[in-house]
């Protein structure tokens, strides 16, 4: 099983600042990586797939990069609605695995 | 508009059973794999089970194998999860999620239901 490790566990950011979230795979997953956002009491929402493609309706301030084992989700200027937990998921290897999540909180 | 609406959660005693449903609309249901994903209180996301678009292929997490059964009715565009021999550690919000492919590797999930809470407690 491919293990996905996200860092940091918690990121404290002021509104308007940028944020960089990391996701590392225990072995290469090529570009088969998705990012999801989950707000309290809500379902996860797909943000990014294929490591860098924004899903439908996702604002341009969200961007993904990386390939192989190292991936990054960047939020260029945090809005109030962006404070949430973010999960990465690899789908290179069956059945796909999630990272443990990074919580982005208001500083 | 794609919609996934779960139902069937509730409070059940250890050893009991529940059947979850996920009513789907807004897309060609039979063309996509579907999964159940759960989230224990304060924890991350965990795959529970998945099923191919036709219903002919399924998989289960080791933690639920032999106790849970996934199925789908493509004529009714509904996904199910039959949960038997429930344990306290099955307590979680259960989400259904739509894959972007029919089956196999490469599955990520572009739509999710709102979730239904299952509580296993005496």
Contacts between the chains, C-beta under 8 A, distances in Angstrom:
chain1	res1	chain2	res2	distance
A	32	B	105	8.0
A	32	B	106	6.7
A	34	B	108	4.1
A	34	B	109	7.7
A	36	B	45	7.9
A	36	B	109	7.9
A	38	B	45	8.0
A	42	B	114	7.4
A	43	B	95	5.6
A	43	B	112	3.8
A	43	B	113	6.3
A	43	B	114	5.6
A	43	B	115	5.8
A	44	B	45	6.7
A	44	B	95	7.4
A	44	B	97	7.9
A	44	B	109	7.7
A	44	B	112	5.5
A	45	B	112	7.2
A	46	B	108	6.9
A	46	B	109	6.5
A	46	B	110	5.0
A	46	B	111	7.8
A	49	B	100	7.6
A	49	B	108	5.3
A	49	B	110	7.8
A	55	B	110	6.5
A	56	B	110	8.0
A	87	B	44	6.8
A	87	B	45	5.9
A	89	B	45	8.0
A	89	B	108	6.2
A	89	B	109	7.9
A	91	B	105	6.6
A	91	B	106	5.5
A	91	B	107	5.4
A	91	B	108	4.9
A	92	B	105	7.0
A	93	B	105	7.0
A	94	B	59	8.0
A	94	B	104	7.7
A	94	B	105	5.3
A	95	B	47	5.8
A	95	B	50	6.4
A	95	B	59	5.9
A	95	B	107	7.4
A	96	B	47	7.2
A	96	B	105	7.9
A	96	B	107	5.9
A	96	B	108	7.3
A	97	B	47	8.0
A	98	B	44	6.2
A	98	B	45	4.8
A	98	B	46	7.5
A	98	B	47	7.8
A	99	B	44	7.7
A	100	B	44	5.0
A	101	B	44	5.1
A	101	B	45	7.8
